[in-house]
Amino acid sequence: MSARPAAWVLFLAALFGCLQLANVTGRDTPDSRNYLSYALSLGGADKEEAAGRTIAYVCASRGETASRNHSVDVRRFRAPDPGPEIRDECRGYYDWSVGRRLEAGQTSGWTAPFMSERFMRIFEVRPGYPLLLVPFVTVLGVTWGLWAAGVVVAAAGGVLVFLVLRTVGVPVGLALTGQALYYLLPTGATAMRPMTEGTMMALTLAVLWGCALVLRGRTRGAAGLVGVSLALLFTVKHSQALFLSVCLAGGCGLIGLYRRRAGRPVGAAVKTLLKVTVGAAIGVMLLTRLLPYPSESDSLQDLLTDHFNRPDRERAWWEFLHLELNFWMEWLRRQLAEPLFLALLGAGGWGALRRWPAFGVLLAAAGATGVLSIAAHPDIGIDRLMVMVWLVPVVGVPLLLAEFDRPRRPYPFPSLFGGQPPNPRSSNAGGAKEFAAGPNFHSPVQAHPARPAFEDKAVQADPPPTPVSPAHPLSPSGD
């Protein structure tokens, strides 16, 4: 990468980071407390210290959010600020509930016991994101450490979008457009939250970058990039690693099947990607069976019992399918009311498939993991589970714009007369007049010395036509 594009990439990332200073806190979700306490425990804190620092951060964030909401409440903004009271109530509740579980002996694992031991086991098998947080919260403290980690993860995702687009042949300006789209669309806001989604998107983009490099012919090192990224993704969230491996393997299978039916070779690059992704999928399934990972049934009961706060459902799968159908009907209704997402998704998919069909299939496969994630946990109030689908417009829209950025041939048949029409503004003004008067079949046509670089090789290889003899029927003297 030359100095100038690199400077623009860093400028966009730094600008995005500066904008995030407007919201240092207030981004956490109920799951953030589990990842934060996990990171603090990995950093050397005991259970009481990890729980105390996590509770302080969560409750301070909730109090500040309540204060901000109160300040713009039309009916209540004149009343006293409820933020301090909400913060104190939050701390009192968590000190009591977590302290009660610690006294009862719920001290196993790395996370503080905010919920039941069965629920906390879901987060115990996700060490990747807490490990990423450790140096940030150790050096900068909890509040600024979480913010800085979010900025780094989100900025890295945008840089990876730029690298992916440059690898597939997009001009620098449009690659920077893709990076900006990553920051502007929900991908940027989601990546900033103290959750696993930002790291998952960055690693998914690293896998896509490796796939693009493999398709470009850099098989050995790029295949390793794909494998390592999938392995790291397994430590962050094993279900996403499984979904991505299976979807990419299916995409490679579709590419190979289409090429075979068209009478074309499958290609070494597609075979390499198929081997890596199938191997990764098998590895994920084996590890989740061999290690004490929560099963699909545990995930299903977690969804239907409010995180195991209610008794297990006896007809869990039937209720799940009922909820699944209701979810997609309501989701489609909401999307049709505001179809911006569907329009961007269609534009991105069309641009990727049109520009480079093989890569477009793999991009669609990566986006499909978002559909699988929300299908496995159909909660209409959790949009972040579907954030992977936004990678399709983030990468695909610049690819669509690149189609309109291609230079056009100044003459539709440049090899018909052995060259291009001369430029009337050049020194060869007489040549321009001769071309305007029509071709001369009595003399050979000299090839233009400055054929554009975008002419394809077949056109460049065309020899000048053989001079037509006077006796030829097309000659005026032969009439």
Secondary structure as UniProt FT lines:
FT   HELIX           3..19
FT   HELIX           20..23
FT   TURN            30..31
FT   HELIX           32..42
FT   TURN            43..44
FT   HELIX           47..71
FT   TURN            74..78
FT   HELIX           83..103
FT   TURN            104..105
FT   HELIX           117..124
FT   HELIX           128..140
FT   HELIX           142..167
FT   TURN            168..169
FT   HELIX           172..184
FT   HELIX           186..192
FT   HELIX           197..215
FT   TURN            216..217
FT   HELIX           219..236
FT   HELIX           238..261
FT   TURN            262..263
FT   HELIX           268..290
FT   TURN            291..292
FT   HELIX           296..304
FT   TURN            305..309
FT   TURN            314..315
FT   HELIX           316..337
FT   HELIX           340..355
FT   HELIX           357..376
FT   TURN            380..381
FT   HELIX           383..390
FT   HELIX           391..404
FT   TURN            414..418
FT   TURN            424..425
FT   HELIX           429..437
FT   TURN            441..442
FT   TURN            453..454
FT   HELIX           457..460
FT   TURN            470..471
FT   TURN            473..474
FT   HELIX           476..478
//
